[in-house]
Amino acid sequence: MSDRPSVDLWLKELKSSAMLSGPVGMFLVHNGVVRPTSRAGAKVSGMILAVDRRAERAAVERVQSMPGIAAVRVWINEGGLAVGDDIMVALVAGDIRDNVFAALESLVAEIKSTVVEEREMSLGTS
């Protein structure tokens, strides 16, 4: 498990950074956590999470190049995670709400489908 970054620090850095190209009117943050139940409703005790860091970089670069997007930050946890632990934190900065929402949704979907491999642990198993 790696140390989760401070979203407040990310915001402070990005607001004062020359990296912000163009007008920025929105910062949107996603913080995914391990749920106590699977999508199917089964109780879980945690998960094992593996991350493809090359795919993560590619996803960030792709979203960074979307229209209106000025900055992207992503942190993804790895290893054995318990219920309530952070899975990921993603931040997208951009010009207008429509562009930023679309970019964050695209980023999270790509991370879930191609960047991470999740294995939920049912109660009583590991």
N, CA, C and O of each residue as an XYZ file, in Angstrom:
504
protein
N       0.842     -1.171      0.000
C       0.000      0.000      0.000
C       0.895      1.245      0.000
O       1.807      1.369      0.818
N       0.621      2.148     -0.916
C       1.444      3.356     -1.002
C       0.738      4.533     -0.334
O      -0.470      4.500     -0.102
N       1.515      5.571     -0.030
C       0.965      6.739      0.649
C       0.086      7.554     -0.283
O       0.491      7.922     -1.385
N      -1.108      7.823      0.176
C      -2.065      8.616     -0.587
C      -1.617     10.072     -0.592
O      -1.255     10.613      0.453
N      -1.638     10.709     -1.760
C      -1.258     12.126     -1.828
C      -2.362     13.007     -1.248
O      -3.507     12.581     -1.102
N      -2.001     14.209     -0.930
C      -2.959     15.186     -0.432
C      -3.634     15.888     -1.613
O      -2.967     16.524     -2.429
N      -4.935     15.769     -1.695
C      -5.681     16.468     -2.744
C      -5.530     17.975     -2.554
O      -5.444     18.722     -3.529
N      -5.500     18.415     -1.312
C      -5.302     19.847     -1.050
C      -3.974     20.332     -1.628
O      -3.905     21.422     -2.197
N      -2.914     19.521     -1.484
C      -1.620     19.900     -2.063
C      -1.674     19.915     -3.582
O      -1.153     20.831     -4.218
N      -2.310     18.891     -4.169
C      -2.470     18.879     -5.630
C      -3.141     20.170     -6.084
O      -2.667     20.832     -7.006
N      -4.253     20.526     -5.427
C      -4.987     21.733     -5.820
C      -4.113     22.979     -5.679
O      -4.078     23.828     -6.569
N      -3.416     23.076     -4.564
C      -2.548     24.233     -4.338
C      -1.468     24.312     -5.417
O      -1.225     25.380     -5.980
N      -0.816     23.169     -5.705
C       0.225     23.142     -6.733
C      -0.323     23.534     -8.102
O       0.269     24.347     -8.813
N      -1.464     22.942     -8.459
C      -2.015     23.214     -9.787
C      -2.521     24.645     -9.925
O      -2.360     25.257    -10.981
N      -3.123     25.176     -8.888
C      -3.621     26.547     -8.961
C      -2.487     27.554     -9.123
O      -2.684     28.619     -9.709
N      -1.313     27.231     -8.613
C      -0.199     28.168     -8.700
C       0.814     27.783     -9.773
O       1.839     28.448     -9.919
N       0.545     26.733    -10.514
C       1.511     26.205    -11.465
C       1.348     26.787    -12.861
O       0.246     27.111    -13.303
N       2.484     26.908    -13.538
C       2.469     27.319    -14.939
C       1.962     26.192    -15.826
O       1.716     26.402    -17.014
N       1.801     24.975    -15.252
C       1.295     23.837    -16.024
C      -0.134     24.062    -16.499
O      -0.566     23.462    -17.484
N      -0.847     24.903    -15.820
C      -2.225     25.148    -16.220
C      -2.231     26.017    -17.472
O      -1.989     27.222    -17.419
N      -2.515     25.371    -18.596
C      -2.540     26.103    -19.860
C      -3.981     26.448    -20.201
O      -4.845     25.573    -20.261
N      -4.220     27.682    -20.415
C      -5.574     28.099    -20.758
C      -6.417     28.334    -19.526
O      -5.967     28.145    -18.395
N      -7.651     28.750    -19.765
C      -8.528     29.068    -18.644
C      -8.981     27.801    -17.900
O      -9.427     26.832    -18.516
N      -8.861     27.828    -16.586
C      -9.321     26.716    -15.758
C     -10.483     27.214    -14.918
O     -10.353     28.168    -14.150
N     -11.615     26.555    -15.077
C     -12.805     26.933    -14.322
C     -13.301     25.838    -13.416
O     -14.295     26.016    -12.712
N     -12.605     24.672    -13.420
C     -13.103     23.574    -12.605
C     -11.995     22.584    -12.290
O     -11.150     22.271    -13.129
N     -12.023     22.101    -11.053
C     -11.214     20.977    -10.612
C     -12.199     19.926    -10.126
O     -13.077     20.221     -9.314
N     -12.059     18.710    -10.615
C     -12.969     17.637    -10.240
C     -12.146     16.478     -9.701
O     -11.155     16.078    -10.312
N     -12.558     15.931     -8.546
C     -11.812     14.866     -7.883
C     -12.681     13.629     -7.718
O     -13.861     13.718     -7.377
N     -12.074     12.472     -7.967
C     -12.707     11.172     -7.716
C     -11.854     10.450     -6.688
O     -10.633     10.387     -6.830
N     -12.484      9.903     -5.652
C     -11.777      9.114     -4.639
C     -12.522      7.788     -4.494
O     -13.545      7.714     -3.814
N     -11.999      6.741     -5.140
C     -12.618      5.418     -5.066
C     -12.090      4.661     -3.865
O     -10.890      4.676     -3.593
N     -12.979      4.001     -3.150
C     -12.611      3.220     -1.972
C     -13.147      1.798     -2.087
O     -14.071      1.533     -2.856
N     -12.562      0.893     -1.317
C     -13.014     -0.499     -1.282
C     -14.360     -0.551     -0.566
O     -14.487     -0.125      0.582
N     -15.357     -1.079     -1.266
C     -16.711     -1.204     -0.706
C     -16.823     -2.483      0.125
O     -16.064     -3.429     -0.087
N     -17.767     -2.515      1.070
C     -17.960     -3.733      1.870
C     -18.758     -4.813      1.141
O     -18.896     -5.930      1.639
N     -19.282     -4.479     -0.036
C     -20.010     -5.467     -0.830
C     -19.591     -5.361     -2.286
O     -19.210     -4.291     -2.760
N     -19.666     -6.484     -2.989
C     -19.372     -6.489     -4.420
C     -20.549     -5.876     -5.168
O     -21.590     -5.602     -4.570
N     -20.394     -5.661     -6.454
C     -21.509     -5.158     -7.267
C     -22.693     -6.129     -7.232
O     -23.848     -5.720     -7.346
N     -22.386     -7.420     -7.072
C     -23.426     -8.446     -7.022
C     -24.071     -8.543     -5.638
O     -25.040     -9.281     -5.456
N     -23.535     -7.799     -4.660
C     -24.129     -7.785     -3.333
C     -23.460     -8.701     -2.316
O     -23.871     -8.731     -1.156
N     -22.432     -9.453     -2.730
C     -21.724    -10.333     -1.798
C     -20.853     -9.501     -0.861
O     -20.256     -8.508     -1.279
N     -20.782     -9.906      0.401
C     -19.921     -9.204      1.357
C     -18.469     -9.513      1.047
O     -18.111    -10.654      0.756
N     -17.635     -8.480      1.115
C     -16.199     -8.650      0.868
C     -15.410     -8.119      2.059
O     -15.868     -7.241      2.791
N     -14.211     -8.675      2.235
C     -13.332     -8.225      3.321
C     -12.241     -7.300      2.806
O     -11.553     -6.646      3.590
N     -12.082     -7.244      1.484
C     -11.056     -6.390      0.900
C     -10.797     -6.784     -0.528
O     -11.617     -7.444     -1.166
N      -9.644     -6.373     -1.027
C      -9.281     -6.722     -2.402
C      -7.771     -6.719     -2.562
O      -7.034     -6.123     -1.776
N      -7.343     -7.401     -3.604
C      -5.960     -7.356     -4.048
C      -5.975     -6.539     -5.333
O      -6.743     -6.835     -6.248
N      -5.138     -5.524     -5.405
C      -5.133     -4.619     -6.546
C      -3.739     -4.581     -7.167
O      -2.751     -4.318     -6.481
N      -3.668     -4.846     -8.471
C      -2.423     -4.746     -9.235
C      -2.577     -3.615    -10.243
O      -3.660     -3.405    -10.787
N      -1.493     -2.888    -10.489
C      -1.527     -1.714    -11.357
C      -0.496     -1.859    -12.472
O       0.662     -2.198    -12.229
N      -0.939     -1.597    -13.693
C      -0.034     -1.527    -14.847
C       0.354     -0.056    -14.989
O      -0.417      0.743    -15.521
N       1.541      0.298    -14.516
C       1.954      1.708    -14.477
C       2.136      2.296    -15.878
O       1.920      3.493    -16.068
N       2.519      1.501    -16.839
C       2.639      1.996    -18.218
C       1.252      2.387    -18.748
O       1.094      3.439    -19.367
N       0.263      1.544    -18.503
C      -1.108      1.841    -18.933
C      -1.655      3.052    -18.179
O      -2.425      3.837    -18.732
N      -1.259      3.201    -16.929
C      -1.682      4.366    -16.146
C      -1.154      5.654    -16.786
O      -1.901      6.616    -16.966
N       0.136      5.662    -17.126
C       0.721      6.850    -17.772
C       0.029      7.156    -19.101
O      -0.228      8.317    -19.419
N      -0.270      6.111    -19.872
C      -0.936      6.299    -21.164
C      -2.334      6.891    -20.970
O      -2.750      7.763    -21.733
N      -3.049      6.426    -19.962
C      -4.396      6.948    -19.688
C      -4.332      8.426    -19.305
O      -5.132      9.234    -19.775
N      -3.379      8.764    -18.455
C      -3.222     10.167    -18.043
C      -2.882     11.036    -19.255
O      -3.456     12.112    -19.425
N      -1.962     10.580    -20.087
C      -1.585     11.358    -21.274
C      -2.764     11.528    -22.229
O      -2.946     12.604    -22.799
N      -3.563     10.483    -22.411
C      -4.712     10.565    -23.305
C      -5.716     11.584    -22.785
O      -6.208     12.418    -23.544
N      -6.021     11.518    -21.496
C      -7.006     12.448    -20.919
C      -6.449     13.866    -20.910
O      -7.186     14.822    -21.153
N      -5.173     14.009    -20.636
C      -4.539     15.329    -20.644
C      -4.695     16.023    -22.002
O      -4.734     17.251    -22.075
N      -4.783     15.231    -23.071
C      -4.889     15.810    -24.415
C      -6.339     16.060    -24.848
O      -6.574     16.532    -25.960
N      -7.306     15.751    -23.990
C      -8.707     15.988    -24.348
C      -9.002     17.491    -24.373
O      -8.348     18.269    -23.679
N      -9.991     17.889    -25.176
C     -10.330     19.318    -25.281
C     -10.646     19.946    -23.923
O     -11.424     19.413    -23.133
N     -10.013     21.100    -23.680
C     -10.299     21.869    -22.483
C      -9.608     21.399    -21.217
O      -9.779     22.017    -20.166
N      -8.835     20.329    -21.282
C      -8.208     19.787    -20.078
C      -6.825     20.398    -19.896
O      -6.003     20.383    -20.812
N      -6.578     20.933    -18.708
C      -5.324     21.613    -18.410
C      -4.372     20.762    -17.580
O      -3.156     20.888    -17.719
N      -4.906     19.893    -16.715
C      -4.038     19.082    -15.855
C      -4.774     17.845    -15.382
O      -5.993     17.847    -15.208
N      -3.989     16.770    -15.176
C      -4.530     15.506    -14.681
C      -3.556     14.971    -13.639
O      -2.344     14.973    -13.855
N      -4.082     14.518    -12.523
C      -3.279     13.855    -11.499
C      -3.984     12.538    -11.150
O      -5.209     12.487    -11.044
N      -3.190     11.477    -10.973
C      -3.746     10.181    -10.596
C      -2.820      9.520     -9.588
O      -1.598      9.561     -9.725
N      -3.408      8.922     -8.594
C      -2.708      8.052     -7.648
C      -3.555      6.789     -7.519
O      -4.759      6.855     -7.268
N      -2.908      5.643     -7.693
C      -3.613      4.367     -7.569
C      -2.875      3.530     -6.534
O      -1.661      3.344     -6.612
N      -3.623      3.034     -5.574
C      -3.079      2.181     -4.529
C      -2.758      0.812     -5.117
O      -3.175      0.507     -6.235
N      -2.039      0.004     -4.394
C      -1.650     -1.298     -4.920
C      -1.458     -2.262     -3.757
O      -1.061     -1.864     -2.662
N      -1.749     -3.549     -4.015
C      -1.532     -4.581     -3.000
C      -2.816     -4.975     -2.308
O      -3.901     -4.865     -2.878
N      -2.686     -5.439     -1.066
C      -3.843     -5.870     -0.294
C      -4.526     -4.691      0.361
O      -3.906     -3.953      1.127
N      -5.800     -4.510      0.065
C      -6.568     -3.377      0.578
C      -7.760     -3.876      1.379
O      -8.392     -4.868      1.014
N      -8.062     -3.189      2.467
C      -9.206     -3.532      3.309
C     -10.397     -2.638      2.951
O     -10.239     -1.615      2.285
N     -11.570     -3.033      3.395
C     -12.767     -2.217      3.200
C     -12.495     -0.822      3.757
O     -12.003     -0.671      4.875
N     -12.819      0.187      2.965
C     -12.608      1.577      3.356
C     -11.295      2.160      2.890
O     -11.131      3.380      2.887
N     -10.342      1.305      2.489
C      -9.069      1.819      1.978
C      -9.282      2.513      0.638
O     -10.177      2.153     -0.125
N      -8.453      3.507      0.365
C      -8.497      4.194     -0.919
C      -7.971      3.285     -2.021
O      -6.918      2.665     -1.874
N      -8.710      3.210     -3.125
C      -8.262      2.504     -4.328
C      -7.528      3.489     -5.232
O      -6.427      3.213     -5.708
N      -8.150      4.629     -5.459
C      -7.537      5.636     -6.327
C      -8.032      7.017     -5.984
O      -9.101      7.203     -5.404
N      -7.207      7.986     -6.368
C      -7.594      9.385     -6.334
C      -7.233      9.943     -7.705
O      -6.106      9.781     -8.172
N      -8.184     10.591     -8.336
C      -7.948     11.192     -9.649
C      -8.458     12.633     -9.612
O      -9.518     12.915     -9.053
N      -7.698     13.525    -10.208
C      -8.081     14.924    -10.280
C      -7.920     15.392    -11.718
O      -6.902     15.133    -12.359
N      -8.926     16.076    -12.211
C      -8.873     16.650    -13.556
C      -9.210     18.134    -13.440
O     -10.192     18.512    -12.803
N      -8.382     18.965    -14.064
C      -8.605     20.406    -14.118
C      -8.871     20.794    -15.559
O      -8.207     20.314    -16.477
N      -9.852     21.669    -15.748
C     -10.142     22.080    -17.106
C     -10.986     23.323    -17.182
O     -11.266     23.987    -16.184
N     -11.382     23.613    -18.402
C     -12.053     24.877    -18.668
C     -13.508     24.922    -18.222
O     -13.895     25.799    -17.450
N     -14.319     23.974    -18.710
C     -15.744     24.014    -18.393
C     -16.226     22.647    -17.903
O     -15.610     21.614    -18.163
N     -17.331     22.682    -17.199
C     -17.896     21.485    -16.569
C     -18.048     20.315    -17.539
O     -17.651     19.198    -17.208
N     -18.604     20.539    -18.714
C     -18.829     19.440    -19.659
C     -17.526     18.731    -20.010
O     -17.483     17.501    -20.044
N     -16.475     19.483    -20.269
C     -15.190     18.883    -20.628
C     -14.557     18.144    -19.456
O     -14.001     17.059    -19.628
N     -14.642     18.728    -18.266
C     -13.991     18.127    -17.094
C     -14.731     16.864    -16.648
O     -14.094     15.859    -16.334
N     -16.053     16.904    -16.616
C     -16.817     15.697    -16.256
C     -16.533     14.568    -17.248
O     -16.303     13.429    -16.840
N     -16.547     14.876    -18.541
C     -16.293     13.851    -19.559
C     -14.890     13.263    -19.407
O     -14.699     12.054    -19.536
N     -13.918     14.121    -19.133
C     -12.542     13.660    -18.989
C     -12.380     12.769    -17.754
O     -11.736     11.723    -17.828
N     -12.955     13.173    -16.631
C     -12.834     12.362    -15.418
C     -13.539     11.022    -15.588
O     -13.013      9.984    -15.188
N     -14.719     11.046    -16.179
C     -15.442      9.790    -16.411
C     -14.637      8.855    -17.322
O     -14.560      7.654    -17.065
N     -14.050      9.396    -18.366
C     -13.242      8.611    -19.285
C     -12.001      8.054    -18.583
O     -11.642      6.893    -18.781
N     -11.352      8.877    -17.768
C     -10.154      8.463    -17.047
C     -10.458      7.316    -16.092
O      -9.755      6.305    -16.099
N     -11.488      7.457    -15.276
C     -11.824      6.417    -14.300
C     -12.229      5.134    -15.011
O     -11.843      4.046    -14.582
N     -12.996      5.238    -16.086
C     -13.397      4.036    -16.838
C     -12.176      3.318    -17.409
O     -12.094      2.091    -17.354
N     -11.235      4.077    -17.956
C     -10.033      3.465    -18.517
C      -9.179      2.821    -17.428
O      -8.642      1.730    -17.621
N      -9.056      3.483    -16.306
C      -8.291      2.900    -15.197
C      -8.920      1.583    -14.764
O      -8.219      0.588    -14.583
N     -10.233      1.575    -14.598
C     -10.917      0.360    -14.146
C     -10.853     -0.764    -15.180
O     -10.849     -1.938    -14.809
N     -10.804     -0.425    -16.466
C     -10.849     -1.475    -17.496
C      -9.479     -1.933    -17.982
O      -9.327     -3.095    -18.356
N      -8.471     -1.049    -17.986
C      -7.184     -1.449    -18.576
C      -5.969     -1.235    -17.673
O      -4.901     -1.782    -17.947
N      -6.110     -0.460    -16.614
C      -4.948     -0.122    -15.789
C      -4.834     -1.014    -14.554
O      -3.734     -1.424    -14.184
N      -5.945     -1.309    -13.927
C      -5.904     -2.103    -12.692
C      -6.534     -3.476    -12.896
O      -7.402     -3.684    -13.744
N      -6.054     -4.388    -12.082
C      -6.664     -5.708    -11.996
C      -7.063     -5.891    -10.541
O      -6.216     -5.879     -9.648
N      -8.367     -6.062    -10.309
C      -8.906     -6.182     -8.957
C      -9.347     -7.607     -8.694
O      -9.929     -8.267     -9.554
N      -9.057     -8.068     -7.481
C      -9.580     -9.357     -7.044
C     -10.183     -9.145     -5.664
O      -9.470     -8.961     -4.677
N     -11.518     -9.173     -5.615
C     -12.196     -8.994     -4.335
C     -12.014    -10.245     -3.492
O     -11.982    -11.363     -4.006
N     -11.896    -10.033     -2.185
C     -11.786    -11.148     -1.251
C     -13.111    -11.256     -0.486
O     -13.539    -10.314      0.181
N     -13.739    -12.413     -0.598
C     -14.988    -12.648      0.137
C     -14.667    -12.852      1.599
O     -13.561    -13.258      1.957
N     -15.628    -12.573      2.427
C     -15.421    -12.813      3.868
C     -15.084    -14.275      4.083
O     -15.750    -15.161      3.548
N     -14.064    -14.517      4.856
C     -13.647    -15.889      5.136
C     -12.625    -16.426      4.163
O     -12.155    -17.549      4.346
N     -12.246    -15.660      3.106
C     -11.216    -16.102      2.161
C     -10.160    -15.016      2.053
O     -10.333    -13.903      2.549
N      -9.080    -15.360      1.405
C      -8.053    -14.329      1.172
C      -7.446    -14.500     -0.189
O      -6.564    -13.732     -0.573
